[in-house]
């Protein structure tokens, strides 16, 4: 092989490698994006079924119930307009509290029950997870426009 | 009075930084020695004044001066003194001051250890670092002044975020910043070379030890952060692909590419433009990391306040630094590039491949970190990118890089023969693949991920040993003296690569063979995990200096023999009322036993959810990471960096000389 051909081969191989890497990254990126929906959006049927997504809002007061195993908990997440039932098996984060903001990631069942695989509450007492805050804000804005 | 002295010192430091930035660079362009001579004293003076400012702030924290806003917001009278001191950098303002202090430290270090460099180079390097200092100091003074007074003074502080009240807080941020800011030296050297028009091997050799030290310290910082998260967060994880972690990981990936590319530039004179771009990239990513973590863009522990003025300043600063340096590159670089040639199977080519993979990895982290922020900022919906994405991308990207890591150090500069390489490495390859397949089979059945990880780990370890053997083949004398005669650069590289082998082993084993259990436990209940029996013996109340804790007692035994007792805690901090989980860990070289308290299930707090982990080989991860850093420091101390200004003697073609 002439050195010019060799050089060409190296360049082609390098481009192929970069191409494969880029395809891999973008493919993984697309299939692992997790979208966020507010309970109102979920109620309208905008959220996908069969694909994981995130919801956010407040944990409704008095809604937290535990099953006898101590690990499975049921609670209601609300954006003050609409609510949804959530079930989660595992230890809830330290800052999970009724009346406080929460974000949960999981899948929506056909029965409307959201099975969370991860529950996030933020690291600071006075701090609302931004997603939860925006869910409530959107819901309240929507309510105001309805009233007018 | 003390905070006012601090504020004044900061203003003096800014003026000195401007002097340090402007005069020496003008002097260097005009060949004026008097102006160039300003660089060293100005830099050292700037460091002294930033040091005074920092000492004033630390003093305010230690003496609980709640008339300073920053202290009132981030400290507490009952806070242990060591955390009062660490709280100095626990806030946004304080951490920016720490940034400026560390930048002053690096600049002063350059001014002291640059006696053998040409005056104009030193003047330009220190000048450019002065520009960065001036940027940070004006940021502090205009948007983030840590010395603002609170009138009337608060009676009590709001306490440091309990998550930060950990020994990790004392060491992790300064170490991380030493790394971040250290890349400013590589950046300054790159820009100085562009300004001077001399982009040669000597430049790469001056820049190399600084870059390697910065990279090593960044590695230590990241390893400590990971260890801290593992110990403190109570989730048993050691890496979460959290944006704040990614913010430190991106400069590390770019820095890793940079130290390898610098090796090629120094040894072969090739990849000059690439190396300069990497130096700019590494420092820009450090700034981006600071921006992401400190401006409140990310909502997490690290984000302290959301203030648009700060965000705008840092974004503008970032634009000036990146845009300015790229413009300089576009203007100057084409004139001085006389690229070195290289053949397709040589150490240069393999290092280039490593660079490409590292940058692809960096790009994937950047995409996953910034894309959600961008979508949010543009109002296009909220999305998140979690660990599944990063894991899906990282394993296939890193596997070829780790494989090449075994080949690269054994290849010769300027061309190796592939059949010869196959002959040298076939046994190592066979052994590592065989072990990779067989070991998981004996443990738990076939597992492709475990096979890849174990095979790569053993592959790297074996090639390190082969590297030693080949280096020693032609030397005379006793083994010990032959080993100690090898250059430190070679030792450093081997140690760092061996650290990677240990780290890969640790990650693979813990990811594939850890076991965990969340279990409801009443006093006297038992549970089993990984052959250990855990007995819950109840909860005691304990009073800490600034918190109340429910301290659990869990006795761990194996085959009826009592081994040790673990005391996990659930704390409630007095000032904030914030709960915190404090895990209890029994470590040894081959496994950690990790117990954390979940939540009480009854009103009397006798029944608890307890989380138990068995983490095999997790400590290999930290040991490997530290070895990586020690390797870097060792390589940077190689004596050839300390001798003479002269360019290195030309390397005869086809001869492997000094290690990378």
Interface residues (C-beta under 8 A of the other chain):
Chain A: X6 X7 X9 X10 X14 X17 X18 X21 X22 X24 X25 X28 X29 X31 X32 X33 X34 X35 X36 X54 X66 X69 X70 X71 X90 X91 X92 X94 X95 X105 X122 X123 X124 X125 X127 X129 X130 X131 X134
Chain B: X161 X163 X234 X299 X300 X301 X344 X349 X353 X356 X357 X360 X363 X364 X367 X368 X371 X381 X382 X383 X384 X385 X386 X388 X389 X392 X393 X396 X397 X518 X519 X520 X576 X577 X578 X579 X580 X581 X598 X599 X601 X607 X609 X611
